[in-house]
Amino acid sequence: MAEKSASRFLHSIDKYAKKKKLKLAEEIKQIESERLKKEETKIFESTRLRMMSELANAKNEIAMQVYKVRTSSKQKIYNLKTDIWKKVFDDCKIRIENFTKTPEYCEYIEGAVCKAEEVLGDNLNIFLRKKDLNLTDLIPNITSKHNVAADDKIKDGGILFCKNDCWLDFTFDTRILEQKKWFLENCISKLV
């Protein structure tokens, strides 16, 4: 019987050892599973962060490229606008210069004198370009009724009147400046 008792005792110990072994194997499996999940989570998070970083870098690169293209396009448009503006007003200056060489220019000056006399009366101070002073010989009574002088500020032609600090401007210089402003506001700004 002692042998049976010892055999049972050994069998119980063996059974207990197997249970413990299974339990330990289960705990090890659970610990490995938890560690694997933690590592997977770390890897996924690391991958997600890396993907977000790469995506942000790609967006920044695209934004920079778009900015460069826009800036370049705006510069090209500005240059085109400037070229158009310059060409238009260079053409205007040529046409005005050609006009000042015609008999119609003398008629323009004479008409401006008549309008100024209607508004301001006689004894006007009249200002012309130096090269236009000879036109006073062609307009009757201009020098006898008014004071005529050259004005170096008048470059493109036309005539300027003054009486008692009241000015009437019929110069092409002023008209060109007004047209440039109008052109910039109404034409150039609407090209794009």
C-alpha positions in Angstrom: 0.0 0.0 0.0 2.8 2.3 0.6 3.7 1.8 -3.0 0.2 2.6 -4.0 0.2 5.7 -1.9 3.6 6.7 -3.3 2.3 6.0 -6.8 -0.8 8.1 -6.2 1.3 10.9 -4.7 3.6 10.9 -7.7 0.7 10.7 -10.0 -0.9 13.7 -8.2 2.4 15.6 -8.4 2.6 14.8 -12.0 -1.0 15.8 -12.6 -0.4 19.0 -10.6 2.8 19.7 -12.6 1.0 19.2 -15.9 -1.8 21.6 -14.8 0.8 24.1 -13.8 2.7 23.6 -17.1 -0.6 24.2 -19.0 -1.4 27.2 -16.9 2.1 28.6 -17.4 2.0 27.9 -21.2 -1.4 29.7 -21.3 0.0 32.7 -19.3 3.1 32.8 -21.6 0.8 32.6 -24.7 -1.3 35.5 -23.2 1.8 37.6 -22.4 3.2 36.9 -25.9 -0.2 37.9 -27.4 -0.4 41.1 -25.4 3.2 42.0 -26.3 2.5 41.2 -30.0 -0.6 43.5 -29.9 1.5 46.3 -28.2 4.2 45.9 -30.9 1.6 45.9 -33.6 0.0 49.0 -32.2 3.4 50.7 -32.0 4.2 49.7 -35.6 0.8 50.9 -36.8 1.2 54.2 -34.9 4.7 54.6 -36.2 3.6 53.8 -39.7 0.6 56.2 -39.4 2.8 59.0 -38.1 5.3 58.4 -40.9 2.5 58.4 -43.5 1.1 61.6 -42.1 4.6 63.2 -42.2 5.2 62.1 -45.8 1.7 63.3 -46.7 2.4 66.7 -45.0 5.7 66.9 -46.9 4.0 66.1 -50.2 1.3 68.7 -49.5 4.0 71.3 -48.7 5.9 70.5 -51.8 2.8 70.8 -54.0 1.9 74.1 -52.3 5.4 75.5 -53.0 5.1 74.4 -56.6 1.7 76.0 -56.9 3.0 79.2 -55.3 6.0 79.3 -57.7 3.7 78.8 -60.7 1.3 81.5 -59.4 4.1 83.9 -58.7 5.6 83.3 -62.1 2.2 83.6 -63.9 1.5 86.9 -62.0 4.9 88.2 -63.1 4.2 87.3 -66.7 0.8 88.9 -66.6 2.2 92.0 -65.0 4.9 92.2 -67.7 2.3 91.7 -70.4 0.1 94.4 -68.9 3.0 96.7 -68.7 3.9 96.0 -72.3 0.3 96.7 -73.4 0.1 99.9 -71.3 3.4 101.1 -72.7 2.6 100.3 -76.3 -0.9 102.0 -76.1 0.5 105.2 -74.7 3.6 105.2 -76.9 1.2 105.0 -79.8 -0.9 107.8 -78.3 2.2 110.0 -77.9 3.1 109.4 -81.6 -0.5 110.2 -82.7 -0.5 113.4 -80.5 2.9 114.5 -81.9 1.6 113.9 -85.4 -1.6 115.9 -84.6 0.4 118.9 -83.3 2.0 119.2 -86.7 -1.4 119.5 -88.5 -3.6 122.6 -89.2 -6.2 120.9 -87.0 -4.0 121.5 -84.0 -4.1 125.3 -84.6 -7.9 125.0 -84.7 -7.8 123.0 -81.4 -5.8 125.8 -79.8 -8.1 128.5 -81.2 -11.2 126.5 -79.9 -9.6 126.2 -76.5 -9.0 129.9 -76.4 -12.6 130.6 -77.2 -13.9 128.2 -74.5 -11.5 129.8 -72.0 -12.7 133.3 -72.9 -16.3 132.1 -72.4 -15.5 130.8 -68.9 -12.8 133.2 -67.6 -13.2 136.3 -69.9 -10.4 138.4 -71.3 -6.9 139.2 -70.0 -6.0 135.5 -69.5 -2.5 134.2 -68.8 -2.0 131.6 -71.6 0.8 128.9 -71.5 2.0 126.9 -74.4 5.0 124.7 -75.3 7.9 126.8 -76.6 7.6 125.3 -80.0 3.9 126.2 -80.1 4.4 130.0 -79.4 4.5 130.6 -83.2 0.8 129.5 -83.3 -0.1 132.8 -81.7 0.6 134.5 -85.0 -2.0 132.3 -86.7 -4.7 133.1 -84.1 -6.1 136.6 -84.5 -6.1 138.9 -81.4 -4.7 136.3 -79.0 -1.6 138.3 -78.0 -3.5 141.6 -77.9 -6.2 140.3 -75.5 -4.1 137.9 -73.4 -0.6 137.3 -71.9 1.1 134.4 -73.7 4.1 132.6 -72.3 6.0 129.3 -72.8 5.7 126.7 -70.1 8.4 124.0 -69.9 6.0 121.7 -68.0 3.9 121.2 -71.2 5.7 118.5 -73.1 3.1 117.0 -75.4 1.1 120.0 -76.5 -2.1 121.8 -75.7 -2.8 125.0 -73.9 -3.2 126.1 -70.3 -5.2 129.1 -69.0 -5.0 131.0 -65.8 -6.9 134.0 -64.4 -7.2 134.9 -60.7 -5.9 131.5 -59.5 -8.5 129.7 -61.7 -6.9 127.3 -64.1 -8.3 125.6 -67.2 -6.2 122.8 -68.6 -6.4 121.8 -72.2 -3.0 120.2 -72.3 -2.4 116.8 -73.8 0.0 116.1 -70.9 -2.9 116.2 -68.4 -5.2 114.3 -70.7 -2.6 111.5 -71.1 -2.2 111.3 -67.3 -6.0 111.0 -66.9 -6.2 108.4 -69.7 -3.4 106.4 -68.2 -5.2 106.3 -64.8 -8.5 105.4 -66.5 -6.8 102.8 -68.6 -5.1 101.2 -65.6 -8.3 101.1 -63.6 -10.7 100.0 -66.4 -8.7 98.0 -68.9 -5.5 96.6 -67.5 -7.0 95.6 -64.2 -9.8 93.7 -66.0 -7.5 91.7 -68.3 -7.1 89.1 -65.7 
